[in-house]
Amino acid sequence: MPESMLLAAAAGVLAGALAVGVVILLRRIVVASKELGTDVEQATYQTLHLASRAAKHLRGGMAEGDATRAGRHLKALLGCETLALADPSGHVTVEGDDAVREVAGRLAAEARTSGRTQMQRRIRIGERETDAVAAPILAGGEPAGAIVAFAPRVRAGLVRATGEVADWVAAQVELGELDASRAALAEAEVRALRAQISPHFIYNSLNAIASFINTDPVKARELVLEFADFTRYSFRRHGDFTTVAEELRSIDSYLKLERARFGDRLRVTLQVAPEVLSTVVPFLSIQPLVENAVRHGLEGKEGGGRITIEASDQGAFAEISVEDDGVGIDPVVLERALAGGAPGEHVGLRNVDARLRQVYGDEHGLVVETNVGAGTLVRMRVPKSQPGRVAASVGPARSTATLERPANHEGGPNP
């Protein structure tokens, strides 16, 4: 066979091998692209990803720092050349060419005033020209700022997209305001509980302490220290959460002060599983239940009665209950109180129930079993694992040993 034919055959084999390799490579590229999703799916993912990244910076409002971080993602979301965000006061944050700041401020003001999208073409910025579209950010129907997008040519798609993004930003601002309102409401509820504790309990405690000053100075001194522990915990100014152990320490001090008034008329049984002591609970969520049992259950009962406090391990949950054998509550009155009735009616139960529902959901509200003359049983159920929630410590307590082991005794939390 001539040498030229051999060379031609070799070249044909090589070309065939290359063709097969190209086919295999193209097949792999197609398969890989399918695994990543279609172009539409990838675009959807990218849009949602950018919106999610921007959202966390908008919940705090249009403050400069948050607007700067959000602007980076919103600029990529709109695909514009430069993006500006203006807050209600007119302050402008620019992501991109800072030379547009003055124009952005003017267009944002016009959009806020009119409440409509504004567009301007062929704006001279230095040596170049650009187009701009400004859309108002209306939160609750009120101007909360404006968004201004700059591009070499503003087309209808960018106009619509800018308006939609402005509406989405407004929704995030409104959600942030709602979160702030909820936090303020929770703080107001805690203040209401403190106000409930303050006039009634403090007056009675000081009277009880005064009654021992001459007859039993040592007892009076112990009660003063318990009063200091209780008030320091109740009126602390930091932390929305605490632990079951911290609440029980506060209850220990509270009941010692109440027993100084009631004497043997107040009997207490305490049953605590050590596994639940570290469970995080909303601050002042158990103590008000005990105070409600004393004030509304036993105070009006001739001869006093018994309070049973239990904290048990229920797998993924901790169940805490406070039961008294006192005068009970009319179910109609209780229903009205939990629904937000008269301020003086069982404010402790109402506030604890509202905060539990806010934090954990409606299925974790208080469960109350009661009737006139039948005593009252109040139960709460909280998750033992709560990532992201940290209990603030108020410092070591003086008398904790009996609360940090399983207990089933009478006569008060401490034997």
KETITI-664002 format. One record per residue (C-alpha): residue in one letter; x, y, z. Coordinates in steps of 0.25 Angstrom, whole numbers, plus 5000, padded with zeros to 4 digits. Last residue first. Layout:
<rs>
aXYZ;...
</rs>
This chain:
<rs>
p485250895412;n485450995401;p484351015390;g483251035401;g482650945411;e482550815403;h483550735396;n483750665383;a485050705377;p485950665366;r487250735367;e487550885364;l486450955371;t486850895385;a488350945383;t487951085378;s487951185390;r488851305388;a488651325373;p489851345363;g489751455353;v488651505345;s488851425333;a488351455319;a487751325312;v488151315298;r487151285286;g487851255273;p487551105273;q486351065283;s486450925287;k485650885299;p484350925292;v483250995301;r481950945307;m481151025317;r480150975327;v479251045337;l478350965347;t477351045355;g476451015367;a475150945367;g474251055374;v473951125362;n474551055350;t475851025344;e476750965334;v477651055327;v478551025315;l479551135312;g479951165297;h480851065290;e479951035278;d479851175275;g481251185271;y482651185278;v483051325281;q481751405279;r480851295285;l481751285297;r481751445298;a480151445298;d479951335308;v480951405318;n480251535316;r478851485318;l479251395330;g479951515337;v478851615334;h477851525341;e476751625341;g477251765344;p477351815330;a475951775326;g475851675315;g476951635305;a476451505300;l477151435311;a476351515321;r475051495314;e475251345314;l475651345328;v474451415332;v473551325325;p474251205331;d473951255345;i475351245352;g475751155364;v475551175379;g476851105382;d477450965380;d478651015372;e479350965360;v480551015353;s481050935341;i482350925332;e482550835321;a483850825314;f483850785300;a484750695291;g484450575300;q483450615310;d484350645322;s483550705334;a483450835341;e482450825352;i481950935362;t480850895372;i480251005380;r479450965393;g478351045401;g478051155410;g477151135422;e475951225416;k476251245401;g476351385396;e477851385396;l477951245390;g477451245376;h477551395371;r478751445378;v479551315380;a479151245368;n479351375359;e480751395366;v481151245362;l480751275348;p481451405348;q482751335352;i482651235340;s482751335328;l483651445334;f484651445323;p484251355311;v484751205313;v486151135310;t486250995316;s487450985325;l486650925336;v485850825327;e486750705329;p486750725345;a485350685345;v484650775355;q483450745365;l483150855375;t482050845385;v481650965393;r480751005405;l480251145408;r479351145420;d480551105429;g481051255429;f480351335419;r481051465420;a482551415422;r482051305413;e481951405402;l483351455404;k483851315403;l482951285391;y483651405383;s485051365386;d484851215381;i484051275369;s485251355365;r486151225366;l485051155359;e485151255347;e486651245347;a486551095346;v485551095335;t486451175327;t486451325323;f485951395310;d485651535306;g487051585311;h487451715317;r486751815327;r486651745340;f485451775348;s484951635352;y486351585354;r486751695363;t485451695370;f485451555374;d486851555379;a486651685387;f485351625393;e486151495397;l487251585403;v486151665411;l485451535415;e486751475421;r486951605429;a485551605435;k485751455439;v487051495446;p486351615453;d485251525458;t484251595467;n484651745465;i484951745450;f483951625447;s482651715444;a483551805436;i483851695426;a482451655424;n482051795422;l483151815412;s482651685405;n481151735404;y481551865398;i482551805388;f481551695384;h480351785380;p481051915375;s482151855367;i481851715362;q480751765353;a481651875348;r482651775345;l481651695338;a481251815330;r482651845327;v482851705321;e481551725312;a482151855308;e483451785304;a482651685296;l481851795289;a483151865286;a483751745279;r482451725272;s482451865267;a483851845262;d483551725255;l482351795248;e483251915244;g484251815238;l483051745231;e482651885226;v484151915221;q484151775214;a482751815207;a483351945202;v484551875196;w483551785188;d482751905183;a484051975179;v484551845172;e483251845164;g483351995160;t484851965156;a484451845148;r483351915140;v484352035136;l485451935133;g484551855124;a484051985117;r485452025113;v486452115120;r487652135111;p489052155116;a488452115130;f488152175143;a487252125154;v486552205165;i485852155177;a485052235186;g484752265201;a483752225211;p482652305205;e481352265212;g480252165207;g480652065218;a482052065212;l482152135199;i483552135192;p483452225180;a484052185167;a485152265159;v485552235145;a486852285139;d487552305125;t489052335123;e489952435116;r491452445116;e492552545119;g492152585132;i490752535135;r489752585125;i488352525126;r487852475113;r486552425117;q485652445130;m484652355136;q483752365148;t482952255155;r481752315163;g481552355177;s481652505173;t482452555184;r483252425186;a483552415171;e483952565170;a484852545183;a485552425177;l485752495163;r486452605171;g487252515180;a487652435168;v488152555160;e489052595171;r489652455174;v489852425159;a491352455161;d491452335171;d491552235159;g491152105165;e490352075177;v489852205182;t489152245196;v488352365196;h487852445208;g486452505205;s485852495219;p484952385215;d486152295210;a486752305196;l487352175189;a488152195177;l488552095166;t489652095155;e489752025142;c488551945143;g488351795144;l487151805152;l487451695162;a488951725161;k488651875166;l487651815176;h488851725182;r489851835183;g488751935188;a488351845200;r489751865206;t489752015204;a488252025209;d488651955222;g489752045225;e488952175222;a487652145229;m486552105220;g485752015229;g486351905238;r485651795230;l486351845218;h487751775220;k487151635222;a486351655209;a487551685200;r488151545201;s486751485199;a486451565187;l487851535181;h487551385183;l486151395177;t486651455165;q487751365163;y486851245165;t485851295155;a486951325145;q487451175146;e486051115145;v485851205132;d487151165126;t486851015129;g487350945141;l488750925146;e488650775144;k488150805130;s489450885127;a490250775132;v489550675122;v489750765111;i491250795114;r491450645115;r490750615102;l491650725096;l492950655101;i492450525096;v492150575082;v493550645082;g494250525086;v493550445075;a493950545065;l495350545070;a495450395068;g494850405054;a495850505050;l496950425056;v496450295048;g496350385035;a497750435037;a498350295039;a497650255026;a498150375018;l499550345023;l499450205019;m498950245006;s500150335004;e501150225007;p500650134996;m500050005000;
</rs>
